[in-house]
Amino acid sequence: MLVSALVETVFPARLGTGFRWLVGSSWVTNLGDGMLIAAGPLLVASQTRNPILVSAAMLFLQLPWLLFGLFAGAYADRLDRRLVMMVANSVRGLVLAGLCTVVATGHVDIAIVLVAMFALGTAETFVDATAGTLTPMLVQKSDLGLANSRLMTGMITGNQLVGPAVGALLFSVGMAWPFAVTVVCIAVGVVLVSRIGTAPGAVRGHVDTHVRQDIADGVRWLMGNPPVRTLAIIIVVFNITWAAPWSVLVLWALDRVGIDEAGFGLLTTAAALGGLLGTFAYGRLEKAVPLATLMRAVLLAEVLFHLAMALTTSPWTAYPLMFFFGAYAFVWGTLSQAVRQRAVPSELQGRVGSVYMICVMGGMLVGSVLGGALARVGGLTAPWWFAFVGAGLTLALVWRSLAHIAHADETVSVDD
């Protein structure tokens, strides 16, 4: 009885059985991804101490989004989405199984690791581009915020809290173990996705257009919908301003705030714990606070967070601030995704969603480059001041537009 009540609280029956299968798959695969967050860099470091090669491994994971993201979104709208997720995750599992084999047999080298990273990043691009399209197919528009918050909870717990610690522990036992366990997690995730009761076949039915035309149609729809277009611009700018100080966060923590190496890891933990609070509270927040007001509040919190971090010199201030960051940042992530999903037609979810992910990745790339340059010229607080001013000016410019963005599903695109 207690278990049933707990399940109903966390995953209300109105979200449907299909969503429960989806969130179960998301949670278990995020646990595997979290293990890779720790095990991947450890494996790279075991093969080379060359900083260029170490950074190249992370680049090879992220580069596929910029190369194939738009195509992944287009195929999510052309094919059976459930099947795309199953195939792409199966490819991830096969790549990891191969990597696990070469590690266990002692034949691993940095070239094999880099190839595996690129292959994993490519498969994950198709998984991520498709996963975001399934939720709007399974739950009502009014429940998208709650549903995304539950998916976000699994991501925080698996990717940031439990997974990395388990991955590092397994790696210390044997280098192949975290990769082998991740393969099992992915296999379970594939089985759970196969149970989702979506209609078989592509969401668009018969498709007679070229994939490049599909991509152009998705971009054209986004550009023709002012609220969705403005939201994309906000995401680009706020990712630039966020990534700038984040790129030198470790130096800021060690050299300005006086946090040691062990304490630096706790900064991420504090943000993850704040994220859990934010995602669990999201359902109540969305009911109690008008969406436009909530969007303004979390973006204003981002501006004030940058200011506080620029002024901070004490670890005792830094940890609560990171908890605060996690709380509002995951509320924003849940809210902005729900707003977009409500506004975008089902047959365009993949393409528009992929454009947003490229906005995220592109903004992070630009911000990281800017952050290093600003810190070199103006010191370790310069990126925080840049983020405070840039985010503040952007928020002032879009303040009134947020009322329209919050209800973008009520706006008709020029192509409708």
Number of C-alpha atoms within 10 A of each C-alpha: 6 7 8 8 11 11 13 13 10 12 18 15 12 11 18 14 17 21 24 22 18 23 24 18 23 25 23 23 26 27 28 27 24 28 28 23 18 22 27 23 16 17 20 22 15 12 16 13 10 11 10 9 17 19 12 16 22 17 15 20 21 20 17 20 25 17 13 18 24 30 21 28 31 31 21 32 29 24 19 19 26 26 18 19 25 20 16 21 24 18 18 24 23 16 20 24 19 15 21 22 16 16 20 15 9 11 10 16 15 17 13 13 20 20 16 20 23 19 19 23 22 25 24 22 27 28 23 22 32 30 17 20 24 22 23 21 17 21 18 15 17 10 17 24 24 25 26 23 25 23 21 25 22 23 24 26 20 24 24 23 20 16 27 23 18 20 28 23 17 20 21 14 11 12 22 23 20 28 28 20 19 27 23 16 21 27 20 16 26 24 13 20 22 18 14 17 14 15 11 11 14 18 19 13 12 10 13 8 9 9 18 12 11 22 24 14 17 26 18 15 22 25 17 16 21 19 27 29 17 18 20 23 17 18 19 23 23 25 23 29 31 26 24 30 30 19 20 19 19 17 17 23 21 14 13 16 17 15 22 13 11 8 15 18 12 14 21 17 19 21 26 26 19 23 27 24 19 26 31 18 15 24 19 11 15 15 9 10 11 12 20 17 13 20 22 20 14 20 21 17 16 25 25 16 20 26 19 17 21 20 13 17 17 14 18 11 14 19 19 15 21 22 23 22 23 25 25 27 21 25 29 22 17 23 25 20 17 23 22 24 26 22 22 23 15 16 18 25 26 33 31 29 27 30 21 25 22 19 21 18 19 18 22 23 18 17 26 23 14 20 28 19 15 21 20 12 9 10 13 22 23 20 31 30 22 22 30 22 16 17 25 20 13 16 21 12 11 16 16 12 16 21 17 16 26 26 17 22 20 12 14 13 19 12 11 8
